[in-house]
Amino acid sequence: MATSAPAKEGRLATTRNFGICAHIDAGKTTVSERILFYTGKNYKIGEVHEGTATMDSRADEQERGITIESAATTCSWDRNDVKYELNLIDTPGHVDFTIEVERSLRVLDGAVAVFDGKEGVEAQSETVWRQADRYRVPRICFINKMDKLGADFEFSFNSIKERLGANAVAVQFPMGHGNELEGVIDLMLMKAFYFSEQDMGMTVEERDIPENWQETANLWRAKMVEAVAETDDALLEQYLEGTEPDNEVLRAALRQATIDQKINPVLCGSALKNIGVQRLIDAVVDYLPNPTEVPDVQGTDPKDKEVKLTRPHNSEAPFSALVFKVVSDTHGDLTYARIYSGQIEKGSRVLNAGNGKREIVSRIFEMHSAERNPLDVAKAGKIVAFVGIKNSITGDTLCDIDEPIILERMEFPDPVISMSIEPNTTADKEKLGDALVTIRREDPSFRSHFDEATGQTIIAGMGELHLEIIKNKLLRDLKIDVNVGAPRVAYKEAISKKAEARGTHKKQTGGRGQFGDCTISIEPFTQEEADEAELDFKDGVAFENKIVGGSIPKEFIPSVATGCRATSLSGVLAGYPMVGVKVTLLDGSYHDVDSSQVAFEQAGILAFKAACQKAGLQLLEPVMKVQITTPDEFLGNVTGDLNRRRAIIADTEQRGNARLVTAEAPLSEMFGYSTTLRGQTQGRATFTMEPLDYRPVPPNIAKTILEGGKG
C-alpha cells in the first residue's frame, strides 16, 4: 500500500471504522483488549475471565464472561509513519444478542472475523458472516487461540473456505500450535515475527524464517500470490509470464480485492498469549477500507421514496448520520450514530427525516466503552454518541434540516420467546411502564405488551438468556420488584390455502347508522412474492386493491386494509399473530350516508375472520438450529435425547475425538437443555442454538397448545 495516499486524501484516509465479531468464546473481547493495550488506549490489559475487560462494562457481562452489548471505542495506531484513527466496535457472540451485531455491521466499513483455532467455523460464525454479507462489509479473518491444545490452522482455514464459501487467502502462518506456538510467519514480507513474553508481547522481533519452516512458508506464499494475481488482470498476466510482483504492488492488489470482497485475508495468533495482535492491527490498516473507499451512502427523499439520493463521504456535503444504538443514562440518553457526510457542532439542530421532528445535539462524545471524551465538532467518518436527542431510535436518520434524506433502515427479527411479568406494588407498576419503554428504545429485538385477558404484562425476546438479562436489568439496575412467569414460546398463525369471504357491518340505532360491506380473498404469501409484486408486506400481510367501478369509494379502501391487518396481529386461531398472508379486496358496496371509515374497518375485520376459517388455519412454531459438540462416547445419549425432543438431525461430523451434531429442533422442546446436556455428558459437551425458521406444529401437539396445555 502506498504511504503517500493519506496525505492526499486527508483525515478520512487515515480512519478505519471496523468491528470485531465471531461465535461466542472465540476470543473477540480478548482481541479487542489487546488492541486497546497495544495502541496505548489502555495501560493494562483487561481479561474477560477475570471480569476486568474494558469493553465488557456491564455487571452481567463481567459475571458471565460474555459480551451482551456492543461497545465502541476510538484509538490510534502508527503505521509507516502515518497516525491512523481506529473506531472499533466489539460485538457479542451469543445468538440472543445478534441484534447488536446487526446494527453494528450496518454502520461499519470493515470487520475482523475471529475464529477459534481448534473449532474453526462454528454456528454463530455463519450467522455473523451472513449478516456481514447483507451489508456488504469487507472482512479479514483472524484464527485465534492457536496456543490451544488441538488447535489446527489448516482445519480452521479450510472451514472458512468450505462452510462460509469465502475466498480465504492466508497472509500469515503460525509457527507451531498449542504449547509449541512460537510466533507467526508473514507471507507478504516472508519474515518470522516473535512476541516477547516479558513485556506482554509489546516487543515484536522480526527475524528470518527458520529453516524448518521455510518450505511450508514457500508453499503458502505461492498460494497467496496466485490468489491475489487472479483478482487483477495486469498482475495475472505478469504472474503467468513467470514474474512475481513486488510486495508493494501485491499488497495494494490484496487491499483492493479485500475492499471489493473478492478475497478475505486470513491471519493467525493467540490474543491471550499476546501473539500476533500488532500484525492484525497492521492488517486492519493495510486491507480494510477507509470511509472514502466504500460506496457513497444511499438514501431516499422523505417526501417521495421513489427519489433516490446519495451522500458522499466528506465533511463538505450536507450532514447525514444513522442512529444505530440508544443507551439510557442518568445524565441523558446517549444516542450512538455513524456520521456519513458533513459535520455537526454541539448545540446544532438536526432533523429526524423519518418522523419529521427536529432534535438538538446538545453534546457530542467520542466513546471509550463506558468512558466519554467530549467533542466540539464531529465530522464524516466518525462514530460518536449524541446527548440531547429525544425522539430518535435505532435505524432513524439524522440530517441537515434543509437537505433531508432517509438512509436505509435495519431489519430486526421477531422475538421467539416470551414470559409474563407482574409488578408487586402500584409504585412498581408505574415504574415498570416507563422502564419497558426505555428498554424498547435501547433494544429493537425486545417487545412488550399488556395482555387484557390475563392482566399481565408480556415481554418477548430472542432467547432465554436475552429475557434473563432483561429481568436482571429490571430487578437489579432499575430496582423494580416484579414476579416473573416461566418462558413461553412465541407461536404464530398461518393459512394453508386460498379462501374468499364477505364481511358486512350494518348498524342502525336511530339517526345516522353504520354500513360497510366488502368481499376479500386471502392466500399464503411470502416476502419475496410481495417484493416481486411491489406490494407493501406490513406486519406479515400484503394488501392489494382490485376494486373497479367504484363499488367502494377510494377513501374507505385503506380502512379495509387496517381492519385486516389489526385482525392478523391479534390472531384468529389462538391469539397469536398471523404471518404470510395476501389480502385481495375484490368487491363491496356502500351507503351514501351511513358508510364511514370505522364501518369499513369493521367490515374488513369480519371478512378477514370469515376467510381465515375457510383457509386452513394452522399454528406455526419457531424451529432452532442446534449445534452440539460432544465426546464420541456420549453421541448415543445426545442423539437419543434430541429425537425425544422432536429434533431432526441434519448432520454429524467428526472433529478429532469429538462429534459435531447439527440438528433442527422446536424451541418449545429445548427449554432447560443446557442442564440436561451437562448431565448426559458429564459436563463435557457444549451447544449453541439460533433461530432457523417457523414451521407448522404437528396436529396432536397443536391440539394440546390450543387447549392451553403449553401456551
N, C-alpha and C positions, 0 to 999 in steps of 0.2 A: 504494500500500500504506500503510495507516495505521501511523504510527510508535509509537502507544501500545500495540500488541499485545504486544511483547516484555516490557514492564513487567508486564503482567497474567500472561503465561504463564510467566515465569521463564526460567531458563538455557536450557532446551531450545528455546525460541522463537528464540533467537539462535544456534543451532547449525545448520550445514549440512554434511551428510555427502555428498560428491559425488566423482565420478571424472571423469577426462579420458580419452576413448577415441576411436579412429579407425583408419583404414587406415595402414599403415606410411608414414612420410615425410610425413604431413600436418601435422606440427609439434606433436604433443601435448606432448612433453617441453619444447620451447621455450616453449609457452604456460604450462606448469607453472613453469618457471624464472622467467618474467616475473611470475607471480602471487606467487611467493615474494619476489621483489625488491620489488614494489610494496607488499606487505603488511608489509615490514620484516623478514621472516624471514631473508632473505639480504642482505648488504651489497653484494654484487656479483653480476652476472648470470653464471651458468654457461652455456656454449654446448655443444650436442650435437656440432657439427662440430669443436670443439676438444678434446672428451673431458673437459670440465670440468663437465658438468651434475650438479647436486646429486642429482637423482632417479635418475641412472644411476651407481650407486656401484660396480658390479662391473667388473672389468677387461675382461671380454668386451663389456660394454655400451659402455665408453669406446673400445675398439678399433674396434668395428663401427659406432658411432654409432646404435645402436638400443636400445630398451628390451627387456629379457628378463624381468625380474621386476617385478611391480607394486611401487611404493614408496609408503609412506604418510607424510604429514606433517600438522602442525597449525599454522595461522597465524591471525591476527586481522585484521579489516577494519572500519573505521568507516564507517557509512552512516547518514545522517540523525541524527547524534549518538548512535548506538547502536553498541556494540562487538560484532561478530559473531565467533564461533569457527568457522573453516573447517577441516574434516577432509578433506584432499584425497588421492586415490589416483591416481597416474599409471600407466596400464596399457600393456602392449605393443601394437604394431600388427601384428607379424608373426604369420601364422596358426599357426605352430608353437607359439606360446605363448598360444593362445586360451584355455587353461585359466585363465591369470592374469586375463584379462578376466572370464571366467565367475564366478570366485569373488569377484572384487571387486564386480561388479554385484549379486551376491546380498546383500551387506551394505550397499549404498549406498542413499540416499534419492533421489538425483538424479544426472544425468550431463551433462557437456558433450561433445557430439559434434563433433569438429573435422574440417573438410573442406579439401582443397587448393583454392584459388580458381581454379586452372586446370583441374584434373581433375574437380572435383565429387565425386559419389558413386563410390567405387571398390569393388573386390571385398570387401575386408575391412570396409569401411564397412557393407556389407549384413549381414555376419556379426555384427558388433558390435550393429547395430540390432536384429537378431532376438533376440540374447541379452538385450538390454535389454527387449524386448517380453515375453520369457518371464518376467522377474522384475518386470514392470510398473513400470519405472523411468522417472519423468518426465525429459524431456530438453530442453535448449536447444542450439541449433546455433551454431557459430562458423565462418564461412567465412574461413579463414586464408590467408596468402600472397597477399593482394591486391596486393602490390608486385611479384609475379612477372610476367615477360613472358608475355602471353597470358592473364592472369587475367581472369575474366569472372563477375561477381557473378550476373547473371541466369541464365546457363547453370548455375552451381553450385546456385543456389536452385531452379531448375526440376528439376534432377536429384534433389534431396531429395524433392520432391513426387512425381515420376514413378517413380523407381526404388525409393524406400523406402515410397511410399504414405503419407507423412507429411502432416499438415495444417500445412505450414510457413507461418509468418507473419513477414515481415520487420519487425523493430523498429528496424533501422538500415539505412543505405545508404551505400556508400563514395563519397567524393568523388574520383573518378578511379581508375585502376588502373595496374599496372606502375610505371614510374618517376614517373608523374604522380599517384600516390596522395598526397593532401594530409591527409586525416583522414576522419571519419565523421559522418554526419548521424543524430541521434537522432530517430526518427519519433514517439516519445511526447512528447518535450519540444519538438520542432520547432526544434532548435538544432544548430549545427555545432560539432564538437569537434576541436581541433588538439592535437598532442602534440609537445612540444619536443624537437628533435634534440640540443640542447646538454646536457641532463641525462638522457639515456636515456629520454625520454618521461615523466619524473616530473611535469613541469609540464603540466597539462592546461588548455587555454584554451577557454572556452565563448563562442561568438560567434553572431550572427545568421547564418542560412543565406545564402550568397552568391546573388546574383540569378540567376546562370546555372544554379544547382541547384534553385531554388525550385519550378519546375513539376514536375520529377521527384519532389521530396520530397512535394509535394501529392498526386501520383498514388499513391505508395506508402503515404502516411499514410491515404488514403481506403480502400485495400485492407485495411490493418491494422484500422482502426476497424470496418469491415464484418465482417471475420472474427471479431473479438472479440465484437461485438454478437450474432452468430449463436449464441454459446455461452451466452447469458444472456437469458431471456425478457423481463425488465424492461428491459434495455438495448436489446434488439431493438425493443421497442415504442417506446421513446424515439427510437431511430435512424430507424425508419420514419416517425415523425412529423416528422422533419427536424431534431431537436435532437441535437447531438453531445455525448456525455457528457464531463465534465471529466476531466482526466488521472488524478486520484487514483482515481476510480471505474473508469476504463478499465484502469489498472494492476492494481487489485485483481481485476477480472474476468479479466484476462490471466493473473494469478498462479493463480487458481483453475482456469482452463481448462488451464494447463500441468500443474498437480498432478493434475488429472483425466485427463490425457493426451488432451485434445481438441485441443490446439494445441502446436506446437513453435516457440517464438520463435527467429528467426534473426538473429544479429549478425555483424559482419564486422570485418576489420582485418588487421594484419600483426604477429605476435608478434616476428619477427626485427627489424623496424624500429620496435618499441615503439609501435605504433599500435593503440588500441582495447582493450587488455587491462584497464585500470582499469574501463572501461564494462562489460566482460564480468564482472568480479568483482561490480560493482553488480547485474548481471542475475542472477547466482547467488543473491544475497541477495533480490532482488526477486521472482524467479519460481520458484526451486526450493524444495521443501518443507523445513520443519524436521521433526525426528523425530516430533513430535506430530501432523503433518498427513498422515502416511501411515497406512494401516490398521494396527490392532494386530497384532502378530506372532502367527502361527498355529502351533500345535503339537499333539502328541498325548500321551496319557498312556503312559509307558513300560510300565505293567502291562497296558494294553488300548488297542491302536492305533485302535480304533473310537471311543474317547472323545476328542473334540476339545477342546483348551484354547487360551486366548489369554492374552497378557500385554500390559498397557497400557504405553505409553512413558513411564513415570515412575519416579522413584527410590524411591518408597514400595512399589512392587509387589515380589513375590519376584524374586530375581536370576535372570536368564537371559542367556546370551551364546552366540553361534555362532562356532566356530573356523573361520577362512577361510584360514589360512596357517600353516605351521610352518617356521621357519628355524633350521637347526643353527648353533650358535655355541660358541666355545671356553669362554665364560663360562656356558653353559647355554642350552638351546634357547629361542628366542623363539616363543611361541605367540600369533599375532595373532588378536584376537577383536573382534567388534562386540557391545557391551552393549546389549541391547534393553530390559531392565527391571531395576529395583532398583539396588543399588550393591554394590561389592566393596572391601574393605580389604586391604592387603597382609598376608600371613600367614594369610588366611582359608582354610577348607576348602570345596571345592565338589564337586559330583557330576557325573561324566560320565554322563548319563542313558542313553546308548546301551549302554555296556559295564558300567555299574553300579559303576565304580571311583571312589574318592574321590581328589581331587587337592588339592595345596596350592599356592596362589598366593603364592609367597614374595616376589616383587617385581612391581611394575606400572610400565610405562614408556609415556610418550607419545612416539611416534616422529617423528623428522625425518629421513626416508630412513635412513641408517646411524647417525645420532646418536640418543641417548636422553635423555629428561627424566624422572627418577623421580617417581612419584606415590604418595601415601599411600592415596588412595581414588579410585576411578573410578566414575562414575555413568552411568545410562541415557543413550544417545545417543552415548557415546564410542567411538572406535576405538582400542584400546590393544594393547600386547604384554605377555603374562604370562611370567614366568620361574618354573620350578618344576613346570610341567605335564609329566608323564612319559608318560601313556597315552592322549593325545588327538591326533587327526589332523584334517585338513581335513574339515569337514562335521559334526563332533561338536558336541553341545550341552553346555555347562557351565551348571549351575543350582544353585539352593538345594537343600541336602540334603533338607529337609523338604517341598519343593514341586517335585517333579521334573516336567520337561517335555522332550519331544524336538521340536526345531524342524526344519522341512523341510530335507532334505539337498540337496546339489548333485549334478547328474548329470554324470559325466565320460565323454568319448568314449573308444572303444577305440583303441589305437595302430594306425598303418597301416604302420609300417616297423620293421625290427629289424636288429640286427647282433650278431655274436659278439665277446666279449672274453675274453682269456685272460691271467691274471696270470703274470709271468715267474718269480717265486720263491714259495716256500712262505709267506714272511712277507707278500708281496703278496696271496697267496690269502686269508689270514686278514683282512687289512685291507680287501680288496675286498668280502667278505661284509658287514662292518659298514657300509662306505660305501654299498652298494646299499640296505640297509635305511634308512639316513639319507636318501638321495635319494628313495626311495619315500615316506617320511613328508613330505618337503618338496613333492614334485611328484606329485599324484594321476594325471597323464596318463602317467607313466613306469611301465613294468613290467619285471620281470626274473625269469628262472627258469633253473635248471640243466638242461641237456639231457643226460639219462643216456646217450643213444645216441652222442653225439659227445664227451661230456666237456667241453663248452663252456658258458660262461655266456652266455645270450642277453639282450640289453637291447632294449627296444622303446619307441618314442615316436611323436610326431606328425609328424615330418618329418626331412629330412637335417640341417637346422640344429639342431633340437632334440637329436638324437643327438650332433652335433659339440660342442654346449655341454656335454652330459653327459660326453663323452670328455675335454674340456678340464678339467672340474671334477675328474675322477679323476686326470689326469696332473699338472695344474698346482696345483690347490688342495689336493688330498688326498695328492699325492706318491706315487701308486700306479702302478707300472710295469706297463702292460698292452699286449698286442698286440691290435689291433682288426681285425676282418674287414670285408668290404665290406657295405654296407647291403643288406638283403633285404626284400622285400615281405611284409606280414602278410596272407596269404591266409586265407580262411575256407571252411568247407564248408557245404553245404545240401542239402536233399532237394527233389525237384520234384513228388512225388506221394504219395498216401496208401498205406500198406502195413501189414500185420499180421504178427506173428511170435510164436513161443513160445520161451521160454528156460527150460531145466530144468538146475539144478545139483544133481548127485547124487554123493555120495562115500561110500564105505564102506571104512574102514581098520581094522576091528576096534573094538569098543566103540561109542561114540556116533558116528553118521555125520552127514552134512550133506545137507539136502534143501530145495530151493526151486524153485518152479515158477510161472511167470506168463505170461500172454498179453497183449501190448500192441498198440496200433495207433499209428502215427506219421503226422503230416501237416504240411505247411508252415503256419506260423503267424506272426502279427505282434504287435508290442507293443500296437497298437490293438485287435486282436481279444482279446488277453489282458485288457486293461483292461475291455473290454465284457463279457467272460465272468467278470470278477472273479477271474482266476487269477493266481497269482504267476509272473512271467516272469523267473526267475532264471537267469543265465548263458545267456540266449538260448533257454531251454527252459521251456515251460509243462507242468505235470503235472496230470492230472485222474483222480480215482479213481472208477471205475464198478463197483466190486465190490459185488455184492449177495449176501446169504445166507451171508456169512462164509466163502467159499471160500479167502480168505487172511485170517488174523487181523489186526486193526487195527494191532497193534504192528509188523508186518512191512511194511506198505504204504510208510512213509517210506523204508525200505531199498531198495525197488524204485526209487523216485524218485532216491535218492542214486546208485545204480548207473547209471541212465540219464544223469544229469547228468555224472557223472565221465567216462563214455564220450564224451559230446558235447564235453567240454572238451579231451580228448586227440585227438578226431577218429577217423574210421573210414576215410576215403579215403586221406589222406596225412599224418595227424598234425596237421592244422590244426583249431582249434576250430570246432564246428558251431553255427550260429545259426538262429533262426526255426523251431523245431520244437515241436509239441504232442504229448505222450505221453499216451495214454489207457490206463489199466490196466483190462482187460476181464474177465479171469478168472484162475484159478490153482488150485493145490492145495498142501496142506502135510502134514507128518508130525508127529504129536503129540510125538515125542521128538527127531527129527533136524533139524527146522526151526529156523532161527536168523536173526538179522538179517543176519549175514555171508552165509548161504546165499542169502537173498532178494536181497541186493545183487548177488551173482554172477549170479543168475538174471536180474536187471534188465539187467546188462551184456550177457549172452548174447542176450537178447531184442532189446535195442536194436541191437546189431550186426547181427543177422539181419534185422531190419526195414529197417535202412538199406540193406542190399544190394539189397532189392527196391524201394526208394523213389526210384530215380533220383538217385543221389548226383552232386553237381556241385561244382566249385570256384568260389569267388567271389573277385574281386579288387577292391581299392579303386580307385575312379574319382575323379579330381580335377577340380574346376572350375578352369580355367586362363584368366587374362585377360592378353593381351599388348597393349601399346601400341607400335605400330611406325610409323615414317615410311612414307608411301604407297609409295615406290619398292621397299621390301623386303617388301611384302604377299605377293607370289607365293612368295618364299623361305620365309616363315614358314608360310603355309597348306600348302605342299607338304610341308614337314618335319612338320607336325602330322599330315597324312594318313598319312605313313610310320610315325607313332607310334600308329596305330590311334585317333586322336582324331576326335571328331565335332564339327564347327564349328557352334555353335548360333547365333552372331550376329556380324555385322561392322558396326561403327558408325563413322561419320566423326566425328573430333574435330579440327577445324581442318585442318591438313595431315598429320594422323596418323590411323591406324585403330586402333580398339579391337576386338580379336578375342576373342570368348568361346568357349571350347571345353571339351569333356569328354574327358579322356584318362586311360588306365590309368596308375597310379603307376609300374608296372614299366617303362614306356616313357619315363619322364620323368627318370630319374637323369642328372645332369650337364647338364640342359637349359640352365642359365644360360650355360655356356661355349659351347654350340652357338649359342644365340640371339645372344650377343655377336659371334661370328664371322660369322653370317649378315647382321647389320645394322650392321656397323662399330661395335658397342658402343652404338648409339643406341636400341635397343628395351629395354623393361622388361617384367617379367611378375610376376604373383602367382599363387599356387596354394593351394587349400584343399580338404580332403576333401569329397566330394559324397555318394557312397553306395557300396555294394558291388553288383557285377553279375557274372553268370556269365562265366567265361573261355571264349573260343571253343574248340571241341573240339581243334583241332590244337595250339593253344598249351597247353591244359591237359595234353595228352599229353606235351609236352616238359617241362613243370614236374613232372609226376608221375614222369617218368623221371629226374628230378634235373638237368635242364638249366638250370633257372632258380631253384630254391628259394632 
